[in-house]
């Protein structure tokens, strides 16, 4: 878990520093397109791979994506039918959609040795990692995600999504939270949001 926690922090750095640190961690950095971003949604992520594993790390609370969590008016307007699993916050869904095709292609390009696949993210990055895991499972169920570790993740979807996600990925998802972190309690449950079905690890 500490390895993925490090990657969830590393994604906040600039591309050059990320590349250098990934090289120090013995990841293949010869490919220039390991870093993905969208200026409209302020979404950023990196995909790092070696001969045994591939890690996808999503960046957290910054810019417009932060506004989707803090603007209470948005909560009442943000439902969308993202996929058969259920309804998700459309801000998070839009953020993931803005880079997902490129991220997905890079995962498949790197996966030449049946490497394990791990996703991580802090705060809103955790929300995107969770949605990405569900999306990947729907697109390539024969491959499968090995683990999802999120840190301080907000609620992202309704009860239906949470139940269906749980059936697919519960044993491979670890949601690490600090009980004093308000982000983990938004959007409010009164608007139908839930992550009660996701595995929870509490830190002080």
Number of C-alpha atoms within 10 A of each C-alpha: 12 8 10 21 17 13 25 27 17 21 24 19 12 10 15 10 13 20 23 13 16 17 14 11 12 13 19 16 19 9 11 7 12 21 22 18 19 14 10 11 19 17 27 22 26 23 23 26 22 18 15 12 17 22 23 27 32 33 28 27 19 16 13 16 20 15 13 20 23 14 11 13 10 16 21 12 12 15 19 15 12 17 12 10 19 18 22 25 25 21 23 22 23 17 22 25 19 19 17 20 11 15 23 16 10 20 20 10 9 19 17 11 10 12 18 18 20 22 27 34 31 28 23 30 32 30 27 31 26 27 21 24 26 21 18 16 17 15 12 10 12 8 13 18 21 17 21 26 25 32 26 25 29 27 25 28 28 21 19 17 23 23 18 16 22 18 11 17 21 17 13 16 23 20 21 20 22 15 13 11 13 13 19 22 17 18 25 15 14 8 14 17 24 24 23 13 15 19 16 14 12 10 10 7
